[in-house]
Amino acid sequence: MGKENAFLTLLFFLAPILSACGGGTGKGPLPAPNRWDLAGGTVYSFYDYPGGAGDPGIATKWVFLAGGCFWGTEKYLALIPGVVKTEVGYANGRTEFPTYEDVCYRNTGHAETVLVEYDSDKLELSSLLDLFYNVIDPTSLNRQGNDAGTQYRTGIYYIDEADRKTIDASISLLGARTPRPVVVEVKQLENYYAAEEYHQKYLEKNPGGYCHISNDKFEEVSGLKW
């Protein structure tokens, strides 16, 4: 067997185990139909943007949260009362329209991220962030659970400059109760690209799929009411 054929055979057997989260299938990203230029960042999403940041009378807002493997993070955030929609994608990287394989293996700099649309009349950003902290290790750099790499970093990416004060105050309170330095990245959103369709609502489609978040966390958030 030639060297090239041997290499291809090895890749065939290794592909299913190259990554615990979001194993690549070779499928490219779906072209998200909506482009939104928001503050300093560009968003490609399957959702319509609910309105201008800070517009009076518009309660529905967006924030982008990176918490390791986006399968479990998306499921958890979607269960929070007051969250209207969630979508998974790739944020704040260096290349346009990345695939999952690009993000994992080509050093694009993107973070696996969840777009969270929430009703600010029912759910304050500070409360949303406190719940988010419950399912991440805010002191772990580029690693959550079994998943390691810069794409698994934790981050809070905002599009409304008015949210920065709330986020900074929240991070400060988190640091006061955390024994090690907090390494959650806080930045204005630079770019976001919706991930491939097979990643969207992955754990709804595959209830037994890999998840770095324990079931008790899902049960806790499912029981919340306000």
N, C-alpha and C positions, 0 to 999 in steps of 0.2 A: 504494500500500500504506500503511495506517495505521501510526502510530508503534508501536502495541502489536504489530501483526503483524510489523513489521520487527524489533522487539526479540526476539520469540519465534523468528524465523528465525535471527537472529544467535546466540542461545543454542543452537539446534539444532546449528549448525556448530561452535561453540566447546566444547560439552560434552565431546567425546572428548579435548580437550587441556587442559582446565582444571587438571588435576593429573597429574603423572607417576606418582605412587603411589596406588593404590586409587581409580581413577577412579569417580566416582559413577554409579550406575545408577538412582537414584530408589527403590531398594528400602529399606524400613525395616528396623530391626534385628529379628532373631528374639527373641522373648521368652524369655530364658534361664530354665529351669524352677527353678533353684536360687538361693536368696538366702541369703547367709551374712553375719552381722554379726560382724566380726572386729576386735578391739581398737577403734580409733576409726573403722574403715571398713566400708563395705558392699560386698559382692561379688555380682554377678549373673553366674553362670557356667553352662555346660552340664555342668560337672564337679562331683563331690561333693568337699567339703573333706575332706582326709585325716585331720584330727584337730585337737584343740586345740593352739594354739601352746605349745610347751614340754612337752607331755604326755610322760611317760616311756614308752618302748617304741614311740613312733611316729617312724619315721625319715623318712617322706615329708613334705616341707615345700613351702610355696609362697613364691615371691618374684616381684615384678612388675618387669620390665625394659623401659625405653623406650629405643629405639636408632634413631630415625628411622623410615622406612617399615617397618611391621611385617611386610610380606610376607617380605622377606629375613631380617630379624632372627629371625622365628619359625622359618624353615627352618634357619637356622644353629644356634639354640639346641636345636632338636629332635634334632640330630645328635650332641650331646654325650653321651658315655656317662655314665649315671647320671641323665639327664633322663628322666622317666617320661611326662610329657604337656606339651603346649603349647597355648595358645589365645590368639588375638589379641583385643584390646578397647581400650576408651578409659578412661583412668584420671585421677583427681584433677582433675576439671573442676567447673564450677559448675552444670551442669544435669543433670536426670535423663533416662535412656534416650536418649542422643544417637544420631543417625544419623551416617553418615560425612559427609554434606553439612553437618550441624550443626557437626561438629568442624572442618571445613575452612573454612566460609564464614560461620559465625555466632558466632565468638569465644566458644566454650563453655569454653575453657581446658583441655580434655582433652589428654592425650598419647597418641599411638598406642603401645600397650603390649603386651607379651607376658606372659601368666601362665605361669610356669614351675613345674611340679611336679617335684621332684627327690628322689632317695633320698640322704639325708645320710649314710648308711652307706657309700655308694659315691662320692659327690661332695660335697666340702666346699664351703660357700658361697664361701669365698675363691677356690677354684679355678674355680668357675663364673663369678665376677666377672672374674677374670683373662682368661678366654676371651671373655667379653662385651666387654671393653675392646679386644680384637683387631679387632673389626668396627665400632667407633665412633671418631669423632674427639672425644675427651673435652674438647677445648678450643673446640669450635665451638658457639656459642649459637644454639639454635633453627634449626639447619641440619645435615643429614647428606646427603652426596652432592648430588644435584640438588634435594633437597626442602627447602624453607624454610618456616618458620612455627612458632608455638609448639607445635603438635601434633607436631612432629618434634624436640622437645627430648630430651635424654638424661636418664634418671632411674633411680634404684633406689628402689623403694617396698616397704617391708617391713610385715609384719603381726605379727611376733614381735619384741618389744622387745629380746630377748636377741641378735637379729641385728645390732642397731645398732652394737655395739662392733666386730664383724667388718667391717661395711661401712665404718665410719669408718677403721679401720686399713688397709683395702684402698685407699680413696681417698687416704689419706696416702701410701702407697707409690707409687700411680699418679702423684701430684703430684710426687714426688721424681724421677721419671724422665721427666717431661713438661716441655718447655721453656716452655710457656705455661700460664696458670692453668687449672685443671680446672673445668669448669662443669657437671659432672654433678649433677643435682638428687638429694639424698638426703632422703627424707621418709617418714613413716609413711603407709601407704595410707589415703586418705580415701574413695575410691569407685572401683569398676571395673565396667564394663558390657561383656559379651561383644559383639564386633562382629558385623555381618551375616554370614550363612552364606557368601556368596560371597567373603568375605575369609579364611575359615578354610582353612588349608593351601593357600593360593592358588597357590603355586608348584608344588605337587604336581599340582594340577588344570590349571595353565597353565605347563608347563616353560619356555616361552620368554618368560614374562611379565617385566615390568620388575623389576629388582633392583639396589639400590645397592651390594650386596656382591659382590666378585669371586669367580669360581668357585674360585680357588685356596684361598680361606678355607674353602669347603665341603669341599674335598678334604682339607685339613689336619685339620679337626676329625673328618672321617669316619674317619681313620686312627688316632685316639687309642684307647688301651686302658689300663685300670687295674683 
